[in-house]
Structures are given as C-alpha cells and as structure tokens.
C-alpha cells in the first residue's frame, strides 16, 4: 500500500472531529456543574464569577462550533 505524498484520505476524520467537539462540550458541561456544586449557595462575588465563567464557556463553545461547521460538513 503506497500512498502518494499529496494524496489525502479523509476516511472517518469528519466523524472523529465531530465526536471530539461533542466530548469537549460534555467536558465543559461537567466542569460547570462541578463548579456550581462547589460554590453553591452563590453569594456576592462567587455568583458573579460563576455566571461570567458560564457565559464565557458558552460563547467559546458556540464560536468553536460555528468555526468547525465547514469542516464537519465536508
């Protein structure tokens, strides 16, 4: 089995990429859940920090899914 240097076999790369994004989203969800359980009940500064971290995580996830969409559909 000899492959040309310029030849690329995509195979299951798209499916693996999609699964990796799903695992990343699940890991973020778990991290947020652990953070909320650790800091509960939220008072004062802890609530602000928690909600900022949740918002930043959601924004990063949404941006990464938008960025990855062309690669996933290819």
Order of alpha helices (4+ residues) and beta strands (2+ residues): alpha-alpha
